[in-house]
Amino acid sequence: MSGNGMNRADIAPGKEVNIVLKADQRTGKLTRGIVKDILTNSPRHPHGIKVRLQDGQVGRVKDILS
C-alpha cells in the first residue's frame, strides 16, 4: 500500500485503489477498482479524495494500491 488517499496529487486515472462507498461509510467496507475520474477539486481532503471508478462506483480513496 503506497498511499492513504488524502492527497489529490497521489491519485491519477488508471491507478488501482480501495475506496469506501457512501453506503459503506458506517461499516468501512472497502471496494477495489481502477480510477476513472477524480471528483475532488481541492489538493487535500481529510476523509480521502472522491473518485469515480471505471465501473461507475463513487467513493473516497482509502488506499492507493498501484
mmCIF file of the N, C-alpha and C atoms, coordinates in Angstrom:
data_MODEL
# 
_entry.id   MODEL 
# 
loop_
_atom_site.group_PDB 
_atom_site.id 
_atom_site.type_symbol 
_atom_site.label_atom_id 
_atom_site.label_alt_id 
_atom_site.label_comp_id 
_atom_site.label_asym_id 
_atom_site.label_entity_id 
_atom_site.label_seq_id 
_atom_site.pdbx_PDB_ins_code 
_atom_site.Cartn_x 
_atom_site.Cartn_y 
_atom_site.Cartn_z 
_atom_site.occupancy 
_atom_site.B_iso_or_equiv 
_atom_site.pdbx_formal_charge 
_atom_site.auth_seq_id 
_atom_site.auth_comp_id 
_atom_site.auth_asym_id 
_atom_site.auth_atom_id 
_atom_site.pdbx_PDB_model_num 
ATOM 1   N N  . MET A 1 1  ? 0.844   -1.174 0.000   1.00 0.00 ? 1  MET A N  1 
ATOM 2   C CA . MET A 1 1  ? 0.000   0.000  0.000   1.00 0.00 ? 1  MET A CA 1 
ATOM 3   C C  . MET A 1 1  ? 0.892   1.240  0.000   1.00 0.00 ? 1  MET A C  1 
ATOM 4   N N  . SER A 1 2  ? 0.728   2.076  -1.007  1.00 0.00 ? 2  SER A N  1 
ATOM 5   C CA . SER A 1 2  ? 1.680   3.165  -1.164  1.00 0.00 ? 2  SER A CA 1 
ATOM 6   C C  . SER A 1 2  ? 1.147   4.524  -0.732  1.00 0.00 ? 2  SER A C  1 
ATOM 7   N N  . GLY A 1 3  ? -0.137  4.678  -0.516  1.00 0.00 ? 3  GLY A N  1 
ATOM 8   C CA . GLY A 1 3  ? -0.653  5.986  -0.149  1.00 0.00 ? 3  GLY A CA 1 
ATOM 9   C C  . GLY A 1 3  ? -1.945  5.876  0.619   1.00 0.00 ? 3  GLY A C  1 
ATOM 10  N N  . ASN A 1 4  ? -2.328  6.989  1.249   1.00 0.00 ? 4  ASN A N  1 
ATOM 11  C CA . ASN A 1 4  ? -3.524  6.954  2.080   1.00 0.00 ? 4  ASN A CA 1 
ATOM 12  C C  . ASN A 1 4  ? -4.734  7.627  1.436   1.00 0.00 ? 4  ASN A C  1 
ATOM 13  N N  . GLY A 1 5  ? -4.573  8.204  0.250   1.00 0.00 ? 5  GLY A N  1 
ATOM 14  C CA . GLY A 1 5  ? -5.730  8.729  -0.469  1.00 0.00 ? 5  GLY A CA 1 
ATOM 15  C C  . GLY A 1 5  ? -6.166  10.119 -0.094  1.00 0.00 ? 5  GLY A C  1 
ATOM 16  N N  . MET A 1 6  ? -5.413  10.820 0.768   1.00 0.00 ? 6  MET A N  1 
ATOM 17  C CA . MET A 1 6  ? -5.805  12.180 1.168   1.00 0.00 ? 6  MET A CA 1 
ATOM 18  C C  . MET A 1 6  ? -5.246  13.259 0.252   1.00 0.00 ? 6  MET A C  1 
ATOM 19  N N  . ASN A 1 7  ? -4.197  12.942 -0.511  1.00 0.00 ? 7  ASN A N  1 
ATOM 20  C CA . ASN A 1 7  ? -3.573  13.925 -1.405  1.00 0.00 ? 7  ASN A CA 1 
ATOM 21  C C  . ASN A 1 7  ? -3.988  13.668 -2.848  1.00 0.00 ? 7  ASN A C  1 
ATOM 22  N N  . ARG A 1 8  ? -4.572  14.688 -3.474  1.00 0.00 ? 8  ARG A N  1 
ATOM 23  C CA . ARG A 1 8  ? -5.040  14.555 -4.855  1.00 0.00 ? 8  ARG A CA 1 
ATOM 24  C C  . ARG A 1 8  ? -3.891  14.232 -5.804  1.00 0.00 ? 8  ARG A C  1 
ATOM 25  N N  . ALA A 1 9  ? -2.693  14.777 -5.515  1.00 0.00 ? 9  ALA A N  1 
ATOM 26  C CA . ALA A 1 9  ? -1.537  14.574 -6.394  1.00 0.00 ? 9  ALA A CA 1 
ATOM 27  C C  . ALA A 1 9  ? -1.104  13.108 -6.473  1.00 0.00 ? 9  ALA A C  1 
ATOM 28  N N  . ASP A 1 10 ? -1.465  12.294 -5.465  1.00 0.00 ? 10 ASP A N  1 
ATOM 29  C CA . ASP A 1 10 ? -1.067  10.879 -5.434  1.00 0.00 ? 10 ASP A CA 1 
ATOM 30  C C  . ASP A 1 10 ? -1.989  10.000 -6.277  1.00 0.00 ? 10 ASP A C  1 
ATOM 31  N N  . ILE A 1 11 ? -3.102  10.553 -6.725  1.00 0.00 ? 11 ILE A N  1 
ATOM 32  C CA . ILE A 1 11 ? -4.146  9.766  -7.395  1.00 0.00 ? 11 ILE A CA 1 
ATOM 33  C C  . ILE A 1 11 ? -4.238  10.204 -8.848  1.00 0.00 ? 11 ILE A C  1 
ATOM 34  N N  . ALA A 1 12 ? -4.330  9.231  -9.748  1.00 0.00 ? 12 ALA A N  1 
ATOM 35  C CA . ALA A 1 12 ? -4.451  9.539  -11.167 1.00 0.00 ? 12 ALA A CA 1 
ATOM 36  C C  . ALA A 1 12 ? -5.325  8.483  -11.829 1.00 0.00 ? 12 ALA A C  1 
ATOM 37  N N  . PRO A 1 13 ? -6.015  8.853  -12.934 1.00 0.00 ? 13 PRO A N  1 
ATOM 38  C CA . PRO A 1 13 ? -6.778  7.845  -13.670 1.00 0.00 ? 13 PRO A CA 1 
ATOM 39  C C  . PRO A 1 13 ? -5.892  6.664  -14.042 1.00 0.00 ? 13 PRO A C  1 
ATOM 40  N N  . GLY A 1 14 ? -6.438  5.464  -13.872 1.00 0.00 ? 14 GLY A N  1 
ATOM 41  C CA . GLY A 1 14 ? -5.690  4.251  -14.188 1.00 0.00 ? 14 GLY A CA 1 
ATOM 42  C C  . GLY A 1 14 ? -5.065  3.596  -12.972 1.00 0.00 ? 14 GLY A C  1 
ATOM 43  N N  . LYS A 1 15 ? -4.994  4.303  -11.835 1.00 0.00 ? 15 LYS A N  1 
ATOM 44  C CA . LYS A 1 15 ? -4.422  3.711  -10.619 1.00 0.00 ? 15 LYS A CA 1 
ATOM 45  C C  . LYS A 1 15 ? -5.440  2.802  -9.949  1.00 0.00 ? 15 LYS A C  1 
ATOM 46  N N  . GLU A 1 16 ? -4.931  1.722  -9.346  1.00 0.00 ? 16 GLU A N  1 
ATOM 47  C CA . GLU A 1 16 ? -5.791  0.812  -8.588  1.00 0.00 ? 16 GLU A CA 1 
ATOM 48  C C  . GLU A 1 16 ? -5.869  1.302  -7.151  1.00 0.00 ? 16 GLU A C  1 
ATOM 49  N N  . VAL A 1 17 ? -7.105  1.410  -6.632  1.00 0.00 ? 17 VAL A N  1 
ATOM 50  C CA . VAL A 1 17 ? -7.324  1.953  -5.291  1.00 0.00 ? 17 VAL A CA 1 
ATOM 51  C C  . VAL A 1 17 ? -8.385  1.144  -4.548  1.00 0.00 ? 17 VAL A C  1 
ATOM 52  N N  . ASN A 1 18 ? -8.395  1.313  -3.233  1.00 0.00 ? 18 ASN A N  1 
ATOM 53  C CA . ASN A 1 18 ? -9.509  0.877  -2.402  1.00 0.00 ? 18 ASN A CA 1 
ATOM 54  C C  . ASN A 1 18 ? -10.289 2.117  -2.009  1.00 0.00 ? 18 ASN A C  1 
ATOM 55  N N  . ILE A 1 19 ? -11.618 2.083  -2.199  1.00 0.00 ? 19 ILE A N  1 
ATOM 56  C CA . ILE A 1 19 ? -12.459 3.212  -1.809  1.00 0.00 ? 19 ILE A CA 1 
ATOM 57  C C  . ILE A 1 19 ? -13.519 2.745  -0.823  1.00 0.00 ? 19 ILE A C  1 
ATOM 58  N N  . VAL A 1 20 ? -14.086 3.708  -0.100  1.00 0.00 ? 20 VAL A N  1 
ATOM 59  C CA . VAL A 1 20 ? -15.264 3.466  0.724   1.00 0.00 ? 20 VAL A CA 1 
ATOM 60  C C  . VAL A 1 20 ? -16.439 4.139  0.032   1.00 0.00 ? 20 VAL A C  1 
ATOM 61  N N  . LEU A 1 21 ? -17.436 3.342  -0.321  1.00 0.00 ? 21 LEU A N  1 
ATOM 62  C CA . LEU A 1 21 ? -18.648 3.882  -0.934  1.00 0.00 ? 21 LEU A CA 1 
ATOM 63  C C  . LEU A 1 21 ? -19.470 4.604  0.127   1.00 0.00 ? 21 LEU A C  1 
ATOM 64  N N  . LYS A 1 22 ? -20.299 5.563  -0.286  1.00 0.00 ? 22 LYS A N  1 
ATOM 65  C CA . LYS A 1 22 ? -21.154 6.303  0.650   1.00 0.00 ? 22 LYS A CA 1 
ATOM 66  C C  . LYS A 1 22 ? -21.969 5.338  1.508   1.00 0.00 ? 22 LYS A C  1 
ATOM 67  N N  . ALA A 1 23 ? -22.516 4.303  0.902   1.00 0.00 ? 23 ALA A N  1 
ATOM 68  C CA . ALA A 1 23 ? -23.357 3.343  1.628   1.00 0.00 ? 23 ALA A CA 1 
ATOM 69  C C  . ALA A 1 23 ? -22.556 2.517  2.635   1.00 0.00 ? 23 ALA A C  1 
ATOM 70  N N  . ASP A 1 24 ? -21.236 2.436  2.448   1.00 0.00 ? 24 ASP A N  1 
ATOM 71  C CA . ASP A 1 24 ? -20.394 1.605  3.318   1.00 0.00 ? 24 ASP A CA 1 
ATOM 72  C C  . ASP A 1 24 ? -19.612 2.421  4.344   1.00 0.00 ? 24 ASP A C  1 
ATOM 73  N N  . GLN A 1 25 ? -19.887 3.733  4.457   1.00 0.00 ? 25 GLN A N  1 
ATOM 74  C CA . GLN A 1 25 ? -19.108 4.573  5.368   1.00 0.00 ? 25 GLN A CA 1 
ATOM 75  C C  . GLN A 1 25 ? -19.219 4.116  6.823   1.00 0.00 ? 25 GLN A C  1 
ATOM 76  N N  . ARG A 1 26 ? -20.382 3.631  7.226   1.00 0.00 ? 26 ARG A N  1 
ATOM 77  C CA . ARG A 1 26 ? -20.560 3.190  8.612   1.00 0.00 ? 26 ARG A CA 1 
ATOM 78  C C  . ARG A 1 26 ? -19.751 1.931  8.911   1.00 0.00 ? 26 ARG A C  1 
ATOM 79  N N  . THR A 1 27 ? -19.706 1.006  7.945   1.00 0.00 ? 27 THR A N  1 
ATOM 80  C CA . THR A 1 27 ? -19.015 -0.263 8.172   1.00 0.00 ? 27 THR A CA 1 
ATOM 81  C C  . THR A 1 27 ? -17.538 -0.179 7.803   1.00 0.00 ? 27 THR A C  1 
ATOM 82  N N  . GLY A 1 28 ? -17.188 0.760  6.929   1.00 0.00 ? 28 GLY A N  1 
ATOM 83  C CA . GLY A 1 28 ? -15.798 0.875  6.489   1.00 0.00 ? 28 GLY A CA 1 
ATOM 84  C C  . GLY A 1 28 ? -15.407 -0.158 5.449   1.00 0.00 ? 28 GLY A C  1 
ATOM 85  N N  . LYS A 1 29 ? -16.402 -0.848 4.868   1.00 0.00 ? 29 LYS A N  1 
ATOM 86  C CA . LYS A 1 29 ? -16.128 -1.862 3.846   1.00 0.00 ? 29 LYS A CA 1 
ATOM 87  C C  . LYS A 1 29 ? -15.456 -1.213 2.629   1.00 0.00 ? 29 LYS A C  1 
ATOM 88  N N  . LEU A 1 30 ? -14.354 -1.825 2.174   1.00 0.00 ? 30 LEU A N  1 
ATOM 89  C CA . LEU A 1 30 ? -13.590 -1.275 1.053   1.00 0.00 ? 30 LEU A CA 1 
ATOM 90  C C  . LEU A 1 30 ? -13.998 -1.928 -0.257  1.00 0.00 ? 30 LEU A C  1 
ATOM 91  N N  . THR A 1 31 ? -13.960 -1.140 -1.320  1.00 0.00 ? 31 THR A N  1 
ATOM 92  C CA . THR A 1 31 ? -14.236 -1.606 -2.674  1.00 0.00 ? 31 THR A CA 1 
ATOM 93  C C  . THR A 1 31 ? -13.002 -1.306 -3.519  1.00 0.00 ? 31 THR A C  1 
ATOM 94  N N  . ARG A 1 32 ? -12.506 -2.319 -4.224  1.00 0.00 ? 32 ARG A N  1 
ATOM 95  C CA . ARG A 1 32 ? -11.300 -2.143 -5.046  1.00 0.00 ? 32 ARG A CA 1 
ATOM 96  C C  . ARG A 1 32 ? -11.698 -1.841 -6.482  1.00 0.00 ? 32 ARG A C  1 
ATOM 97  N N  . GLY A 1 33 ? -10.935 -0.948 -7.115  1.00 0.00 ? 33 GLY A N  1 
ATOM 98  C CA . GLY A 1 33 ? -11.211 -0.646 -8.507  1.00 0.00 ? 33 GLY A CA 1 
ATOM 99  C C  . GLY A 1 33 ? -10.139 0.245  -9.106  1.00 0.00 ? 33 GLY A C  1 
ATOM 100 N N  . ILE A 1 34 ? -10.348 0.578  -10.376 1.00 0.00 ? 34 ILE A N  1 
ATOM 101 C CA . ILE A 1 34 ? -9.419  1.422  -11.126 1.00 0.00 ? 34 ILE A CA 1 
ATOM 102 C C  . ILE A 1 34 ? -10.047 2.806  -11.266 1.00 0.00 ? 34 ILE A C  1 
ATOM 103 N N  . VAL A 1 35 ? -9.278  3.857  -10.951 1.00 0.00 ? 35 VAL A N  1 
ATOM 104 C CA . VAL A 1 35 ? -9.778  5.240  -11.020 1.00 0.00 ? 35 VAL A CA 1 
ATOM 105 C C  . VAL A 1 35 ? -10.068 5.625  -12.468 1.00 0.00 ? 35 VAL A C  1 
ATOM 106 N N  . LYS A 1 36 ? -11.276 6.161  -12.683 1.00 0.00 ? 36 LYS A N  1 
ATOM 107 C CA . LYS A 1 36 ? -11.637 6.729  -13.986 1.00 0.00 ? 36 LYS A CA 1 
ATOM 108 C C  . LYS A 1 36 ? -11.561 8.253  -13.931 1.00 0.00 ? 36 LYS A C  1 
ATOM 109 N N  . ASP A 1 37 ? -12.191 8.858  -12.909 1.00 0.00 ? 37 ASP A N  1 
ATOM 110 C CA . ASP A 1 37 ? -12.219 10.318 -12.770 1.00 0.00 ? 37 ASP A CA 1 
ATOM 111 C C  . ASP A 1 37 ? -11.941 10.694 -11.322 1.00 0.00 ? 37 ASP A C  1 
ATOM 112 N N  . ILE A 1 38 ? -11.282 11.851 -11.125 1.00 0.00 ? 38 ILE A N  1 
ATOM 113 C CA . ILE A 1 38 ? -11.096 12.422 -9.792  1.00 0.00 ? 38 ILE A CA 1 
ATOM 114 C C  . ILE A 1 38 ? -12.162 13.493 -9.617  1.00 0.00 ? 38 ILE A C  1 
ATOM 115 N N  . LEU A 1 39 ? -12.972 13.374 -8.561  1.00 0.00 ? 39 LEU A N  1 
ATOM 116 C CA . LEU A 1 39 ? -14.107 14.274 -8.381  1.00 0.00 ? 39 LEU A CA 1 
ATOM 117 C C  . LEU A 1 39 ? -13.820 15.396 -7.385  1.00 0.00 ? 39 LEU A C  1 
ATOM 118 N N  . THR A 1 40 ? -12.837 15.228 -6.512  1.00 0.00 ? 40 THR A N  1 
ATOM 119 C CA . THR A 1 40 ? -12.475 16.270 -5.546  1.00 0.00 ? 40 THR A CA 1 
ATOM 120 C C  . THR A 1 40 ? -11.538 17.265 -6.219  1.00 0.00 ? 40 THR A C  1 
ATOM 121 N N  . ASN A 1 41 ? -11.850 18.558 -6.094  1.00 0.00 ? 41 ASN A N  1 
ATOM 122 C CA . ASN A 1 41 ? -11.022 19.591 -6.713  1.00 0.00 ? 41 ASN A CA 1 
ATOM 123 C C  . ASN A 1 41 ? -9.892  20.080 -5.816  1.00 0.00 ? 41 ASN A C  1 
ATOM 124 N N  . SER A 1 42 ? -10.087 20.012 -4.491  1.00 0.00 ? 42 SER A N  1 
ATOM 125 C CA . SER A 1 42 ? -9.066  20.537 -3.585  1.00 0.00 ? 42 SER A CA 1 
ATOM 126 C C  . SER A 1 42 ? -7.859  19.597 -3.544  1.00 0.00 ? 42 SER A C  1 
ATOM 127 N N  . PRO A 1 43 ? -6.668  20.131 -3.227  1.00 0.00 ? 43 PRO A N  1 
ATOM 128 C CA . PRO A 1 43 ? -5.453  19.302 -3.235  1.00 0.00 ? 43 PRO A CA 1 
ATOM 129 C C  . PRO A 1 43 ? -5.421  18.245 -2.134  1.00 0.00 ? 43 PRO A C  1 
ATOM 130 N N  . ARG A 1 44 ? -6.147  18.489 -1.025  1.00 0.00 ? 44 ARG A N  1 
ATOM 131 C CA . ARG A 1 44 ? -6.207  17.524 0.075   1.00 0.00 ? 44 ARG A CA 1 
ATOM 132 C C  . ARG A 1 44 ? -7.639  17.413 0.584   1.00 0.00 ? 44 ARG A C  1 
ATOM 133 N N  . HIS A 1 45 ? -7.984  16.252 1.142   1.00 0.00 ? 45 HIS A N  1 
ATOM 134 C CA . HIS A 1 45 ? -9.280  16.101 1.804   1.00 0.00 ? 45 HIS A CA 1 
ATOM 135 C C  . HIS A 1 45 ? -9.091  15.147 2.974   1.00 0.00 ? 45 HIS A C  1 
ATOM 136 N N  . PRO A 1 46 ? -9.534  15.530 4.182   1.00 0.00 ? 46 PRO A N  1 
ATOM 137 C CA . PRO A 1 46 ? -9.270  14.713 5.372   1.00 0.00 ? 46 PRO A CA 1 
ATOM 138 C C  . PRO A 1 46 ? -9.928  13.333 5.345   1.00 0.00 ? 46 PRO A C  1 
ATOM 139 N N  . HIS A 1 47 ? -11.011 13.178 4.578   1.00 0.00 ? 47 HIS A N  1 
ATOM 140 C CA . HIS A 1 47 ? -11.697 11.877 4.514   1.00 0.00 ? 47 HIS A CA 1 
ATOM 141 C C  . HIS A 1 47 ? -11.311 11.074 3.283   1.00 0.00 ? 47 HIS A C  1 
ATOM 142 N N  . GLY A 1 48 ? -10.409 11.612 2.467   1.00 0.00 ? 48 GLY A N  1 
ATOM 143 C CA . GLY A 1 48 ? -9.999  10.932 1.243   1.00 0.00 ? 48 GLY A CA 1 
ATOM 144 C C  . GLY A 1 48 ? -10.544 11.637 0.020   1.00 0.00 ? 48 GLY A C  1 
ATOM 145 N N  . ILE A 1 49 ? -9.790  11.564 -1.059  1.00 0.00 ? 49 ILE A N  1 
ATOM 146 C CA . ILE A 1 49 ? -10.194 12.184 -2.324  1.00 0.00 ? 49 ILE A CA 1 
ATOM 147 C C  . ILE A 1 49 ? -11.328 11.366 -2.946  1.00 0.00 ? 49 ILE A C  1 
ATOM 148 N N  . LYS A 1 50 ? -12.376 12.048 -3.403  1.00 0.00 ? 50 LYS A N  1 
ATOM 149 C CA . LYS A 1 50 ? -13.518 11.349 -4.004  1.00 0.00 ? 50 LYS A CA 1 
ATOM 150 C C  . LYS A 1 50 ? -13.209 11.052 -5.467  1.00 0.00 ? 50 LYS A C  1 
ATOM 151 N N  . VAL A 1 51 ? -13.438 9.805  -5.864  1.00 0.00 ? 51 VAL A N  1 
ATOM 152 C CA . VAL A 1 51 ? -13.177 9.377  -7.242  1.00 0.00 ? 51 VAL A CA 1 
ATOM 153 C C  . VAL A 1 51 ? -14.339 8.563  -7.788  1.00 0.00 ? 51 VAL A C  1 
ATOM 154 N N  . ARG A 1 52 ? -14.382 8.457  -9.116  1.00 0.00 ? 52 ARG A N  1 
ATOM 155 C CA . ARG A 1 52 ? -15.296 7.538  -9.799  1.00 0.00 ? 52 ARG A CA 1 
ATOM 156 C C  . ARG A 1 52 ? -14.440 6.425  -10.377 1.00 0.00 ? 52 ARG A C  1 
ATOM 157 N N  . LEU A 1 53 ? -14.826 5.183  -10.098 1.00 0.00 ? 53 LEU A N  1 
ATOM 158 C CA . LEU A 1 53 ? -14.108 4.034  -10.646 1.00 0.00 ? 53 LEU A CA 1 
ATOM 159 C C  . LEU A 1 53 ? -14.582 3.755  -12.070 1.00 0.00 ? 53 LEU A C  1 
ATOM 160 N N  . GLN A 1 54 ? -13.832 2.918  -12.774 1.00 0.00 ? 54 GLN A N  1 
ATOM 161 C CA . GLN A 1 54 ? -14.196 2.588  -14.164 1.00 0.00 ? 54 GLN A CA 1 
ATOM 162 C C  . GLN A 1 54 ? -15.553 1.912  -14.259 1.00 0.00 ? 54 GLN A C  1 
ATOM 163 N N  . ASP A 1 55 ? -15.993 1.241  -13.182 1.00 0.00 ? 55 ASP A N  1 
ATOM 164 C CA . ASP A 1 55 ? -17.314 0.597  -13.212 1.00 0.00 ? 55 ASP A CA 1 
ATOM 165 C C  . ASP A 1 55 ? -18.436 1.552  -12.795 1.00 0.00 ? 55 ASP A C  1 
ATOM 166 N N  . GLY A 1 56 ? -18.102 2.830  -12.526 1.00 0.00 ? 56 GLY A N  1 
ATOM 167 C CA . GLY A 1 56 ? -19.118 3.830  -12.227 1.00 0.00 ? 56 GLY A CA 1 
ATOM 168 C C  . GLY A 1 56 ? -19.351 4.093  -10.750 1.00 0.00 ? 56 GLY A C  1 
ATOM 169 N N  . GLN A 1 57 ? -18.778 3.283  -9.867  1.00 0.00 ? 57 GLN A N  1 
ATOM 170 C CA . GLN A 1 57 ? -18.970 3.485  -8.434  1.00 0.00 ? 57 GLN A CA 1 
ATOM 171 C C  . GLN A 1 57 ? -18.178 4.706  -7.969  1.00 0.00 ? 57 GLN A C  1 
ATOM 172 N N  . VAL A 1 58 ? -18.756 5.448  -7.009  1.00 0.00 ? 58 VAL A N  1 
ATOM 173 C CA . VAL A 1 58 ? -18.131 6.667  -6.491  1.00 0.00 ? 58 VAL A CA 1 
ATOM 174 C C  . VAL A 1 58 ? -17.882 6.500  -5.001  1.00 0.00 ? 58 VAL A C  1 
ATOM 175 N N  . GLY A 1 59 ? -16.676 6.889  -4.577  1.00 0.00 ? 59 GLY A N  1 
ATOM 176 C CA . GLY A 1 59 ? -16.359 6.824  -3.150  1.00 0.00 ? 59 GLY A CA 1 
ATOM 177 C C  . GLY A 1 59 ? -15.073 7.555  -2.864  1.00 0.00 ? 59 GLY A C  1 
ATOM 178 N N  . ARG A 1 60 ? -14.669 7.520  -1.588  1.00 0.00 ? 60 ARG A N  1 
ATOM 179 C CA . ARG A 1 60 ? -13.451 8.201  -1.154  1.00 0.00 ? 60 ARG A CA 1 
ATOM 180 C C  . ARG A 1 60 ? -12.305 7.206  -1.047  1.00 0.00 ? 60 ARG A C  1 
ATOM 181 N N  . VAL A 1 61 ? -11.133 7.607  -1.562  1.00 0.00 ? 61 VAL A N  1 
ATOM 182 C CA . VAL A 1 61 ? -9.961  6.729  -1.589  1.00 0.00 ? 61 VAL A CA 1 
ATOM 183 C C  . VAL A 1 61 ? -9.435  6.532  -0.175  1.00 0.00 ? 61 VAL A C  1 
ATOM 184 N N  . LYS A 1 62 ? -9.208  5.274  0.202   1.00 0.00 ? 62 LYS A N  1 
ATOM 185 C CA . LYS A 1 62 ? -8.598  4.928  1.484   1.00 0.00 ? 62 LYS A CA 1 
ATOM 186 C C  . LYS A 1 62 ? -7.181  4.407  1.295   1.00 0.00 ? 62 LYS A C  1 
ATOM 187 N N  . ASP A 1 63 ? -6.928  3.668  0.220   1.00 0.00 ? 63 ASP A N  1 
ATOM 188 C CA . ASP A 1 63 ? -5.598  3.107  -0.050  1.00 0.00 ? 63 ASP A CA 1 
ATOM 189 C C  . ASP A 1 63 ? -5.319  3.228  -1.542  1.00 0.00 ? 63 ASP A C  1 
ATOM 190 N N  . ILE A 1 64 ? -4.078  3.551  -1.874  1.00 0.00 ? 64 ILE A N  1 
ATOM 191 C CA . ILE A 1 64 ? -3.631  3.532  -3.258  1.00 0.00 ? 64 ILE A CA 1 
ATOM 192 C C  . ILE A 1 64 ? -2.766  2.286  -3.432  1.00 0.00 ? 64 ILE A C  1 
ATOM 193 N N  . LEU A 1 65 ? -3.167  1.406  -4.350  1.00 0.00 ? 65 LEU A N  1 
ATOM 194 C CA . LEU A 1 65 ? -2.538  0.093  -4.458  1.00 0.00 ? 65 LEU A CA 1 
ATOM 195 C C  . LEU A 1 65 ? -1.456  0.046  -5.526  1.00 0.00 ? 65 LEU A C  1 
ATOM 196 N N  . SER A 1 66 ? -1.580  0.858  -6.570  1.00 0.00 ? 66 SER A N  1 
ATOM 197 C CA . SER A 1 66 ? -0.573  0.781  -7.646  1.00 0.00 ? 66 SER A CA 1 
ATOM 198 C C  . SER A 1 66 ? -0.062  2.160  -8.011  1.00 0.00 ? 66 SER A C  1 
# 
